[in-house]
Amino acid sequence: MKGTRWLAIERLDLGGERRADRDRVVLEAPLQLRARGTPVATIMRTPGHDLELVTGLLHAESVPPAMCVQADEDAVDIDIDVSAFAGRGLLSSAACGVCGRVAIADLELRAKEVSADTRIAHATIAAMPDALRAAQQVFEETGGLHAAGLFTTSGALVAAREDVGRHNAVDKLVGWTRTQSIVPAVHVLVLSGRAGYELVQKAIMLGVPVVASVSAPSSLAIELAERFNIALVGFVRGARANVYAHAWRIS
């Protein structure tokens, strides 16, 4: 299966058994982004859907649309001047220390709040994590991947993407939507892990009205969701869920 590799391992248990075996593990490899031949960033990702990943990342960073070509298995060439990447935080992380007020002010220059009057039933959201998990083919083999899924408000899975990085999975999904006739304002973004600031930012740039996660959101993620009119739902597990912003969207 693409994106995985078989490795020799030893299995241990507390009963004293020790045996040689093999296990399938997820691949993590660097992808270099080059602007007309000049390297501008390196992304650690799970190989596959690389052009979607780059397209989604550029969209999230407000880099002007440009043609992307897979130069080789670990590089993508972008037909745009290197100056378009000046000051871009393409390799930012949750530990970057960004101030919430500054982050929101920056996003307000690049994005609009979601104005659609979209609502969805809690029961529909409750079924989405299991549907997303069922679509994770590589996770089923390795247990080592994050996923992002785009659902309709009736609960149908439209598309899912996996990656070793939470951000990459969302970028791949956003990149896919940019090639489709998708109306984000009537869809839900579902995350397999924690809903951090960067992921909610990507949801805002995409324009989805509801973000649901099986884990916890961060305080800045909640602030962003509140400011941009997005319902943020966390700890979606079985019959329970916590709504952190714009609960009016959840019936």
Buried (B, 14 or more C-beta within 10 A) or exposed (E): EEBBEEEEEEEEEEEEEEEEEEBBBBBBEEBBBBBEEEEBBBBEBBBBBBBBBBBBBBBBBBBEEBEBEEEEEBBBBBEBEBEBBEEBEBEBEBEEEBEBEEBBEBBEEEBEEBEBEBEBEBEBBBEBBEBBBEBBBBBEBBEBBBBBBBBEBEBEBBBBBBBBBBBBBBBBBBBBBBEEEBEBBBBBBBBBBBBBBBBBBBBBBBBBBBBBBBBBBBEBBBBBBBBBBBBBBBBBEEEEBBBBBBEEBBE
